[in-house]
């Protein structure tokens, strides 16, 4: 069953609260078209899977209502290179202004932590549907095929992006993408476990060693670089509210952009897209989809 984006919002987590008045002042001054004398400004928080806290901004001015989305870094000490909203904004702006990749329009980036405590950016809000279950068991076979086809089309538009023409040439290193991901993940695991933290699982260390030994040869061949999305999945896409039967009428919005990188190994995004089919029997996935554990 699809979930509307507006159904995923709720009260702001107490641990994530910030100065709403300061955010309003910043938005009035920096977001093009933002009401200058709003009669009401409310903030709620999205509850579906973001590494960076994501909020819905609702602003009223007379009879006019406008909605925006704000993404920010979490508070506190963060792992190195994690939660890079600045990079999110950079790639969204480049794709939105220079390509046909379906991404939201971004309005502004604030790197001054004195405003609300951490860097953040503001982008447009689009009401749509999210399919949390990638098996799409609640739609017809015809609709399911159209959704899968549209997902592949969106991924293809990302992979075919000319990184030089979009100004993203310096966004990342194309070679050894998989190797760098494994080493970064292993380093982050070591930093976040042991010595007064969560217990370190030897099987995770064995997994890191196995991954190091099975890096795809194509990872270092130096072939043409392109953009990849390390978490490209159906549940990280927003689909049009009603248009599900005709492929040419699909509109999708990439909403999880913190994992966008440059790589010469484009299959990385395809692997991420299909990973949920292999992981769907895990405890986490069963709980996510409200399935009963046998």
C-alpha positions as CSV (number, residue, x, y, z in Angstrom):
1,X,0.0,0.0,0.0
2,X,1.4,3.4,-1.0
3,X,1.8,6.1,1.7
4,X,1.2,9.8,0.9
5,X,4.2,12.0,1.8
6,X,1.9,14.1,4.0
7,X,1.1,11.0,6.1
8,X,4.7,10.5,7.1
9,X,4.9,13.7,9.2
10,X,4.5,14.0,12.9
11,X,5.6,16.1,15.8
12,X,9.3,17.2,15.9
13,X,11.4,14.8,17.9
14,X,12.4,16.5,21.2
15,X,16.1,15.6,20.5
16,X,15.8,17.4,17.1
17,X,14.1,20.6,18.1
18,X,15.6,23.9,17.0
19,X,14.9,27.7,17.0
20,X,11.8,27.8,14.7
21,X,11.7,31.6,14.8
22,X,15.3,31.8,13.6
23,X,14.4,29.5,10.7
24,X,11.4,31.6,9.8
25,X,13.5,34.7,9.7
26,X,16.1,33.0,7.5
27,X,13.5,31.6,5.1
28,X,11.8,35.0,4.7
29,X,15.2,36.5,3.8
30,X,16.6,33.7,1.6
31,X,13.8,31.6,0.0
32,X,12.5,33.1,-3.3
33,X,8.7,33.5,-3.1
34,X,8.5,32.8,0.6
35,X,5.6,34.9,2.2
36,X,7.1,38.0,3.8
37,X,4.4,38.4,6.5
38,X,3.1,35.0,7.3
39,X,0.2,34.6,9.7
40,X,1.2,31.0,10.7
41,X,4.4,29.0,10.5
42,X,4.5,25.4,11.6
43,X,7.2,22.7,11.5
44,X,6.6,18.9,11.6
45,X,9.1,16.1,11.0
46,X,9.1,13.3,8.5
47,X,9.3,9.9,10.1
48,X,10.5,7.7,7.2
49,X,14.2,6.8,6.9
50,X,16.4,9.8,6.6
51,X,20.0,9.9,7.9
52,X,19.6,13.7,8.0
53,X,16.5,14.9,9.9
54,X,13.9,16.2,7.5
55,X,11.1,18.6,8.2
56,X,7.9,19.8,6.6
57,X,7.5,23.6,6.8
58,X,4.0,25.0,6.4
59,X,3.5,28.7,6.1
60,X,0.2,30.6,5.8
61,X,-0.4,34.1,4.5
62,X,-4.0,35.0,4.4
63,X,-5.8,32.3,2.4
64,X,-2.5,31.1,0.8
65,X,-0.7,28.0,2.1
66,X,2.8,27.1,1.0
67,X,4.9,24.0,1.9
68,X,8.6,23.5,1.9
69,X,11.1,20.8,3.1
70,X,14.1,21.5,5.3
71,X,16.9,19.0,5.7
72,X,19.6,19.5,8.3
73,X,22.5,17.8,10.0
74,X,21.7,16.0,13.2
75,X,23.0,17.7,16.4
76,X,26.0,16.4,18.3
77,X,29.3,14.9,17.3
78,X,29.1,13.2,13.8
79,X,31.2,10.7,12.1
80,X,33.7,12.0,9.5
81,X,32.1,12.8,6.1
82,X,28.7,11.7,7.3
83,X,25.5,13.8,7.0
84,X,26.9,16.2,4.4
85,X,23.9,18.3,3.6
86,X,26.2,20.7,1.8
87,X,27.0,18.0,-0.8
88,X,23.3,17.2,-1.0
89,X,22.5,20.8,-1.9
90,X,25.3,20.9,-4.4
91,X,24.2,17.9,-6.4
92,X,20.5,18.7,-6.2
93,X,21.1,22.2,-7.5
94,X,23.3,21.0,-10.4
95,X,20.8,18.2,-11.4
96,X,17.8,20.4,-11.1
97,X,19.2,23.3,-13.2
98,X,21.2,21.4,-15.8
99,X,19.6,18.0,-16.3
100,X,16.3,16.1,-16.6
101,X,16.9,14.0,-13.5
102,X,13.8,14.2,-11.4
103,X,14.9,16.0,-8.3
104,X,13.3,18.7,-6.1
105,X,14.0,22.4,-6.6
106,X,16.4,23.7,-3.9
107,X,16.1,27.3,-2.7
108,X,19.0,28.0,-0.3
109,X,21.8,26.4,1.7
110,X,22.8,27.7,5.2
111,X,26.2,26.7,6.4
112,X,26.1,29.0,9.5
113,X,25.4,26.7,12.5
114,X,24.4,29.8,14.6
115,X,21.0,30.0,12.9
116,X,19.4,26.7,14.1
117,X,22.4,24.8,15.4
118,X,23.6,22.9,12.3
119,X,23.9,23.5,8.5
120,X,20.6,23.0,6.6
121,X,19.0,23.6,3.2
122,X,15.4,24.3,2.1
123,X,13.8,22.7,-1.0
124,X,10.4,22.4,-2.5
125,X,7.7,20.0,-1.2
126,X,5.7,17.8,-3.5
127,X,2.8,15.7,-2.4
128,X,3.1,12.2,-3.7
129,X,3.2,8.5,-2.9
130,X,5.9,6.4,-1.4
131,X,5.9,2.6,-1.8
132,X,7.6,1.3,1.4
133,X,7.3,-2.3,0.3
134,X,9.3,-2.8,-2.9
135,X,7.4,-6.0,-3.8
136,X,4.4,-3.7,-4.6
137,X,1.9,-6.4,-3.5
138,X,-1.0,-4.0,-3.3
139,X,-1.0,-2.8,-7.0
140,X,-2.0,-4.5,-10.1
141,X,0.7,-6.3,-12.3
142,X,0.3,-3.6,-14.9
143,X,0.9,-0.8,-12.4
144,X,3.7,-2.8,-10.8
145,X,5.5,-3.0,-14.1
146,X,5.0,0.7,-14.8
147,X,6.5,1.6,-11.4
148,X,9.5,-0.6,-11.9
149,X,10.0,0.7,-15.4
150,X,9.8,4.3,-14.2
151,X,12.3,3.5,-11.4
152,X,14.7,2.2,-14.0
153,X,14.2,5.2,-16.2
154,X,15.0,7.6,-13.3
155,X,18.1,5.6,-12.5
156,X,19.2,5.7,-16.2
157,X,18.7,9.5,-16.3
158,X,21.1,9.7,-13.3
159,X,23.7,7.4,-14.8
160,X,23.6,9.2,-18.2
161,X,24.3,12.6,-16.6
162,X,27.5,14.3,-17.9
163,X,29.3,15.2,-14.7
164,X,31.5,17.7,-16.5
165,X,28.6,19.5,-18.1
166,X,26.7,19.8,-14.8
167,X,29.7,21.3,-13.0
168,X,30.1,18.2,-10.8
169,X,33.5,17.1,-12.0
170,X,35.1,17.9,-8.7
171,X,32.3,16.3,-6.7
172,X,34.2,13.1,-6.1
173,X,36.8,10.6,-7.4
174,X,35.5,8.2,-10.1
175,X,38.0,5.4,-9.5
176,X,38.0,2.8,-6.6
177,X,34.4,3.8,-5.5
178,X,33.6,0.4,-4.1
179,X,37.0,0.1,-2.3
180,X,36.5,3.5,-0.7
181,X,33.0,2.7,0.4
182,X,34.2,-0.5,2.1
183,X,37.1,1.2,3.8
184,X,34.9,4.1,5.0
185,X,32.2,1.7,6.3
186,X,34.8,-0.4,8.1
187,X,36.4,2.7,9.6
188,X,33.0,4.1,10.8
189,X,32.1,0.7,12.3
190,X,35.4,0.7,14.3
191,X,34.9,4.3,15.5
192,X,31.3,3.7,16.6
193,X,31.9,0.5,18.5
194,X,34.1,-0.8,21.4
195,X,35.7,1.1,24.3
196,X,32.5,2.1,26.2
197,X,30.3,2.0,23.1
198,X,28.4,-0.9,21.5
199,X,30.1,-4.2,21.6
200,X,32.1,-5.0,18.5
201,X,30.8,-8.0,16.5
202,X,33.7,-10.2,15.1
203,X,31.4,-11.2,12.2
204,X,31.2,-7.5,11.1
205,X,35.0,-7.5,11.0
206,X,35.0,-10.7,9.0
207,X,32.5,-9.1,6.6
208,X,34.7,-6.1,6.1
209,X,37.6,-8.5,5.2
210,X,35.4,-10.5,2.8
211,X,34.3,-7.3,1.1
212,X,37.9,-6.1,0.7
213,X,38.7,-9.3,-1.1
214,X,35.7,-9.1,-3.4
215,X,36.0,-5.6,-4.8
216,X,34.7,-5.7,-8.5
217,X,37.6,-5.4,-11.0
218,X,35.7,-2.8,-12.8
219,X,36.0,-0.5,-9.8
220,X,39.5,0.6,-10.7
221,X,39.5,0.4,-14.5
222,X,39.2,4.1,-15.0
223,X,36.2,4.0,-17.4
224,X,33.9,7.0,-17.9
225,X,32.7,8.4,-14.6
226,X,29.1,9.0,-13.8
227,X,26.8,9.8,-10.9
228,X,25.7,6.9,-8.6
229,X,23.2,6.9,-5.8
230,X,24.3,4.6,-2.9
231,X,20.8,4.2,-1.6
232,X,18.6,4.3,-4.7
233,X,15.5,2.3,-3.8
234,X,11.8,2.4,-4.6
235,X,11.0,3.6,-1.0
236,X,13.4,6.5,-1.6
237,X,11.3,7.8,-4.5
238,X,8.2,9.8,-4.5
239,X,5.7,8.9,-7.2
240,X,2.9,10.9,-8.7
241,X,-0.4,10.7,-6.8
242,X,-2.6,9.3,-9.5
243,X,-0.7,8.6,-12.7
244,X,0.4,5.0,-12.5
245,X,-0.6,3.3,-15.7
246,X,1.2,5.3,-18.4
247,X,5.0,5.4,-18.1
248,X,5.3,8.7,-19.9
249,X,3.1,10.3,-17.2
250,X,5.2,9.2,-14.2
251,X,6.9,11.9,-12.2
252,X,9.3,10.9,-9.5
253,X,11.4,12.8,-7.0
254,X,14.7,11.6,-5.6
255,X,14.4,12.3,-1.9
256,X,17.4,10.6,-0.4
257,X,20.4,12.4,-1.9
258,X,23.0,12.1,0.8
259,X,24.5,9.1,-0.9
260,X,25.1,10.6,-4.3
261,X,28.7,10.1,-5.6
262,X,30.8,9.9,-8.7
263,X,31.9,6.5,-9.8
264,X,33.1,4.5,-12.8
265,X,31.1,1.6,-11.5
266,X,27.5,2.4,-12.3
267,X,26.2,-1.0,-11.2
268,X,26.6,0.3,-7.6
269,X,23.2,2.1,-7.9
270,X,21.6,-0.9,-9.5
271,X,22.8,-3.1,-6.6
272,X,21.3,-0.7,-4.1
273,X,18.0,-0.6,-6.0
274,X,17.7,-4.4,-5.9
275,X,19.1,-4.9,-2.4
276,X,15.7,-4.7,-0.7
277,X,14.5,-7.8,-2.6
278,X,17.4,-9.8,-1.0
279,X,16.9,-8.3,2.4
280,X,13.2,-8.4,2.6
281,X,13.2,-11.4,4.9
282,X,15.3,-9.7,7.5
283,X,13.8,-8.6,10.8
284,X,14.2,-4.9,10.0
285,X,12.4,-5.2,6.7
286,X,9.5,-7.3,8.2
287,X,9.0,-4.7,10.9
288,X,9.2,-1.9,8.4
289,X,6.4,-3.4,6.3
290,X,4.3,-4.4,9.3
291,X,4.6,-8.1,8.3
292,X,4.1,-10.8,10.8
293,X,7.2,-12.7,11.7
294,X,6.7,-16.5,11.4
